[in-house]
Amino acid sequence: MSAMSIFNAVKQKFIAQEAEAVATLDIYVNNAVGVADHSKIIEEVAKQIRLLSEARECLATLENTSSEPDPTPTRKA
């Protein structure tokens, strides 16, 4: 498996995480039936927002990375 294949798989993972968090938040906010089963709705919404934020942050990082990520941190002299 090439580095690019791994890179693309990771990107797809975070795209899916983002979509799942958005869909779940939509259900919690716009569907009373989806909320009725959750007595801890505030915690559940906060959890989905954290997952959404994480996914978007990771996607932004991937977009700002060259075609093949370099895991070695750069040191300034």
Protein Blocks (a to p, Z undefined) as FASTA:
>chain_A
ZZklmmmmmmmmmmmmmmmmmmmmmmmmmmmklmmmpmblmlmmmmmmmmmmmmmmmmmm
mmmpcfbdcfbdcddZZ
